[in-house]
Amino acid sequence: MSRAVLLERPIQLAPVPPQRAEGILDLDGDVRGVPLAEKKRLIEAYNGAMLAVSDRIVDTLMTYRDEVSEYWYVNSEGAVLHELRPEVTLSGTAVARRDGTIEKGLESIGLRRGWRSVQDKAAGFRAVAERAVLLLDAPTVTGGTYPVVLDPELAGVFIHEAFGHLSEADFVYENPQAREMMTLGRRFGKPVLNVGDNGAASGLRGTLPFDDEGTPTQDTALIREGILVGRLHSRETAAAMHERPTGNARAISFRHPPIVRMTNTYIGNGRGTFEDLIRDLKLGVYACGAFGGQTMLENFSFTAAYGYMIRDGQVAELVKDVVLAGNLFQTLDRIDHIAGDFRWNQMGGGCGKGGQFPLPVTEGAPHVRIEEALIGGDLPND
């Protein structure tokens, strides 16, 4: 009933065979059977791991959230779908201070699993606290144009924010400028670049057997060998654009209409190692993690959590305040090397669109090298 409004013309829906199915994702230690006191002990232990790093750690914050939601989807075409959807998220922030300088580190975990998936994570929380302390003494990166290597976390956030939203077909259909930019068959990058969205991947926050229109989720190719080959669809946008539904109609609750959303968006694996990406760089920047960013159509700006200078093919000193900015299409075209070390970034948080936030999603990528990118920071010395 979330779409019960008077329309000037009827909505056309691309056909999807109706299914009757039960889907229970891996509960992996059902959180409904874990006492609250045990959950409290877990986050106290992780919080203690951060506080124990240094007396420079002056503040910490730990949050834990879990749920198992029961989901029914029934439509007039005969589809009857029933699922249990588990989710657990855990995040910790450590704040380091010395005199007037403050730095922070953030660890975030989010999975469509259960209690066992958040055990034995102290090392990650300890590491972000240690890095926050190290950043107190780190210099700000010198601004300029560099070869830049993105770690899997930042590369995944980049492809989600800068490219993924442009691939959502409702935005493309309703925006003439976007239709021109996102023409299928357009070359976006070198043959090494492959991008997709996989709602059927195992155990991730964007993973679902079916979307919120009853369409089975799938692995949808968006860029294949540098060429734009697909986009993300609901049944409505697929019908309007004479394409096939991809299982990307999602709503954050029954109070909201399904709209086109990402699931688990990724840059595909390449070849070789991280060391192969930096071996021939005289001077470059290794940008790691993500503290946020913004996009405006094809233009973007992202702040890395931290970074390192690359000197003579080696990772050198730690730097901070690393801001990556540029034009999406130019940047995609400048990706010249992708390593073979893909990983999913299993973070908490969520994606926002059309007043629906936070929608569980995941990003993934290997290490990615951009042959030339603009890095904001301190002015260079004369």
Secondary structure, DSSP 8 states (H G I E B T S, - for coil): -TT----SS----------EEEEE---SS-GGGS-HHHHHHHHHHHHHHHHTT-TTEEEEEEEEEEEEEEEEEE-TTS-EEEEEEEEEEEEEEEEEEETTEEEEEEEEEEESS-GGGGSS-HHHHHHHHHHHHHHTT--B-B-EEEEEEE-HHHHHHHIIIIIIGGGBHHHHHH-HHHHHHT-TT-B-S-TT--EEEETTSTT-TT--SB-TTS-B--EEEEEETTEE---B--HHHHHHHT----S-EE-SSTTS--EE--SEEEE---SS-HHHHHTT-SEEEEEES--EEEEETTEEEEE-SEEEEEETTEEEEEEB--EEEEEHHHHHHTEEEE-S--EEE-----EEETTEEEE--EEEE--EEEEEEEEE-B----
